[in-house]
């Protein structure tokens, strides 16, 4: 399998390339956004390990342009930031997963294995499930032609559900991806925000699309009315 590693720190780049090669991958490297884009658009990669904070264009923009050009290799975003808005921004730009620095190489390898098993899968920038539409760039949500106003947390929660329609997402998963790894509150916070979402995107339209999966979490049903 062939990977592209994009990292501007020479020491970190060398470590990543050397370590991934030991795992059996063929690895190309780029140190800035321009070189990363050239590589990503000219070659077919099985995965991209992409640092968010690289010389312009940054990793978020590189990922966005890749997706806009129809390049769907799975992207693992590396970032020194652990704030929710940065993680959401990475996912909005088209990344498949993220890993916060510093990280253990074993976790990096596991995430790369997971992503490369999936293979490339086209992911439209604007998400649509039935007549529910979410635009991560403009941060607009519509049910049919009606715009729905959501808070930032409600938007991030709906975004996660719409990225994986039909899948049961656990409360732990949703807390990790919508709130913060340092969050130590109860999982009932997810239940509260699910209720908020239902009150805004389902009930006013006579819909029942956000389902509770007993013992598992929540699922957005793509076929429900």
C-alpha positions in Angstrom: 0.0 0.0 0.0 1.2 3.5 -0.8 0.8 6.4 1.6 1.5 10.1 1.4 2.9 11.7 4.6 2.5 15.5 4.8 4.6 17.0 7.6 6.7 20.2 7.7 8.8 19.3 10.7 11.8 17.4 9.3 12.3 15.2 12.4 8.7 14.3 12.7 8.5 13.6 8.9 11.5 11.4 9.0 10.1 9.5 12.0 6.7 9.0 10.3 8.2 7.9 7.0 10.7 5.5 8.6 8.1 4.0 11.0 5.4 3.5 8.3 8.0 1.9 6.0 8.8 -0.6 8.7 5.1 -1.4 8.8 5.4 -2.4 5.1 4.0 0.7 3.4 5.5 2.5 0.5 5.7 6.1 1.6 6.0 9.5 -0.2 6.5 12.7 1.7 5.7 16.3 1.3 6.6 19.3 3.5 4.1 21.9 2.4 0.6 22.3 1.0 1.6 23.0 -2.5 3.7 19.8 -2.8 1.1 17.8 -0.9 -1.6 18.9 -3.5 0.6 18.0 -6.4 1.3 14.6 -5.0 -2.3 13.9 -4.1 -3.6 15.0 -7.5 -1.0 13.2 -9.5 -0.9 9.8 -7.7 -3.3 7.3 -6.4 -2.7 6.8 -2.7 -4.2 4.2 -0.3 -4.1 6.8 2.5 -2.8 10.3 3.4 -1.4 11.2 6.8 -1.8 15.0 6.7 -0.6 17.5 9.3 -3.1 20.4 9.7 -0.5 23.1 10.3 1.8 23.1 7.3 3.0 26.0 5.1 0.2 27.3 2.9 -2.1 26.0 1.9 -2.7 24.4 5.3 -3.8 20.8 5.8 -7.5 21.8 6.0 -7.3 23.5 2.6 -5.3 20.6 1.1 -8.0 18.2 2.1 -10.8 20.4 0.9 -9.1 20.8 -2.5 -8.4 17.1 -2.8 -12.1 16.3 -2.3 -13.1 19.1 -4.7 -10.9 17.5 -7.3 -12.4 14.1 -6.7 -9.5 12.5 -4.9 -11.0 10.3 -2.2 -8.1 8.6 -0.6 -8.7 8.2 3.2 -7.2 11.1 5.1 -5.9 11.0 8.7 -5.4 14.6 9.9 -2.7 15.2 12.5 -3.1 18.3 14.6 -1.5 19.8 17.7 -4.8 21.3 18.6 -7.5 19.4 20.5 -10.3 21.9 20.5 -13.6 20.7 19.1 -13.8 23.4 16.4 -10.5 22.3 14.9 -11.6 18.7 14.8 -14.9 19.6 13.3 -13.1 21.8 10.7 -10.9 18.9 9.7 -13.9 16.6 9.3 -15.8 19.3 7.4 -12.9 19.7 5.0 -13.2 16.0 4.1 -10.8 14.2 6.5 -11.8 10.7 7.6 -10.2 10.7 11.0 -7.9 12.9 13.2 -5.1 12.3 15.7 -3.9 14.8 18.2 -0.2 15.3 18.8 1.6 14.0 20.7 0.5 10.5 19.8 1.8 6.9 20.2 3.0 5.3 16.9 1.0 2.2 17.7 -2.2 4.3 17.6 -1.2 5.9 14.4 -0.6 2.5 12.8 -4.0 1.3 14.0 -5.8 4.3 12.6 -3.9 4.0 9.2 -4.8 0.3 9.1 -8.4 1.1 9.8 -8.6 3.8 7.1 -6.8 1.8 4.4 -9.2 -1.1 4.9 -12.1 1.1 4.0 -10.5 2.2 0.7 -11.5 5.4 -1.2 -15.1 6.4 -0.9 -16.6 9.5 -2.4 -17.7 11.9 0.3 -19.6 14.9 -0.9 -18.9 18.2 0.8 -22.6 18.8 1.3 -24.3 16.0 3.2 -27.8 14.9 2.3 -29.9 12.2 4.0 -33.4 12.1 2.5 -34.5 15.8 2.4 -32.2 16.7 5.3 -29.2 18.7 4.0 -26.2 19.9 5.9 -23.6 22.2 4.3 -20.4 22.2 6.5 -18.9 25.2 4.7 -21.8 27.6 5.0 -23.0 25.8 8.2 -26.5 25.8 6.9 -29.0 23.0 7.6 -32.2 22.5 5.7 -35.1 20.2 5.9 -36.4 20.4 2.3 -36.6 24.1 1.5 -36.8 25.2 5.2 -33.6 26.4 6.9 -33.2 25.0 10.4 -31.2 27.1 13.0 -28.9 25.0 15.1 -26.4 25.8 17.9 -22.7 24.9 17.2 -23.0 21.7 19.3 -26.3 20.7 17.7 -24.7 21.2 14.3 -21.6 19.1 15.1 -23.8 16.3 16.5 -26.0 16.3 13.4 -22.9 16.3 11.2 -21.6 13.2 12.9 -25.0 11.4 12.5 -25.2 12.4 8.8 -21.6 11.3 8.1 -22.7 7.8 9.0 -26.3 7.4 8.1 -27.8 4.0 9.1 -24.9 3.4 11.6 -25.5 3.2 15.4 -23.1 5.6 17.0 -22.4 5.1 20.7 -22.7 7.9 23.3 -18.9 7.5 23.9 -18.2 8.0 20.2 -20.4 11.1 20.0 -18.8 12.6 23.1 -15.3 12.0 21.7 -16.2 13.6 18.3 -18.5 16.4 19.3 -17.3 17.4 22.7 -13.7 16.9 23.8 -11.6 14.0 25.0 -11.2 15.8 28.3 -14.9 16.0 28.9 -15.8 14.0 32.0 -19.5 14.7 32.3 -22.2 12.0 32.0 -23.3 10.6 28.7 -26.8 11.9 29.4 -25.5 15.2 27.7 -25.8 13.3 24.4 -29.4 12.4 25.2 -30.2 16.0 25.9 -28.7 17.2 22.6 -30.4 14.4 20.7 -33.7 15.7 22.1 -32.8 19.2 21.0 -32.1 17.9 17.5 -35.3 16.0 17.3 -37.2 19.1 18.3 -35.7 21.0 15.5 -35.1 18.7 12.5 -37.8 16.0 13.0 -40.9 16.9 15.0 -41.7 20.2 13.3 -41.7 18.4 9.9 -43.6 15.3 11.1 -40.5 13.1 10.8 -38.9 10.4 12.9 -35.4 10.0 11.5 -33.2 10.1 14.7 -33.6 6.7 16.4 -32.5 5.4 19.7 -30.7 2.1 19.4 -31.1 0.4 22.7 -27.8 -0.5 24.3 -25.9 1.0 21.4 -26.6 4.7 21.0 -28.3 6.7 18.2 -28.8 6.2 14.5 -29.9 8.6 11.7 -32.3 6.4 9.5 -31.8 7.4 5.9 -35.1 5.8 4.9 -37.4 7.0 7.7 -40.1 9.6 7.2 
